[in-house]
């Protein structure tokens, strides 16, 4: 079953010839777009685990939807049907989904800019401005940062023969931390990068021992060096 104004909702453009007011169309367009974002972010969280920024921003989308539903009640606007749980697919890599989220938030900011040129009702304008600011100031920077980190991680693993789909396999807190650190270091990782395949296959307890052992050697060498200087 489709919405009676499906074409308007899909194209995200006000139709002055439509038999319902502009504010009616604008609120439904905004709500439909937030439906789509919520479904996409939720699917990514399901596929890749409850990790930021998708897991927390999907809760923000729920709040956006609740605010827009409040406008529906205030102005007597029927709620649009939400088809996106059945339509939404996600990309096979974390990076691709982060990039898609960046593009989606940019499009959302532009959508609210357009809708603000169409509506005059102060209450509706205030809500649209708040939601636009949330996308621009909170969601977009978070997804951009995630995309940048994912790009570094996938590039780092690709350099060591690991495909993008495997770059986010979890191996335990310590090994995951070390991999992330090495990927952010990039070319500055130096010889540490050579150990990437070993780190991915190592048991976390072994890695903890490696780190503890390395720290012990460092402290021992430092103590010997200071002793020599003193003598």
Secondary structure, DSSP 8 states (H G I E B T S, - for coil): ---TTHHHHHHT---TTSSS-HHHHHHHHHHHHHHHHHHHHHHHHHHH-S-TTHHHHHHHHHHHHHHHHHHHHHHT-------HHHH----SSHHHHHHHHHHHHHHHHHHHHHHHTT---HHHHHHHHHHHHHIIIIIHHHHHHHHHHHHHHHHHHHTTT--GGGTT----HHHHHHHHHHHHHGGGGGGGGGGHHHHHHS-HHHHHHHHHHHHHHHHHHHHHHHHHHH-
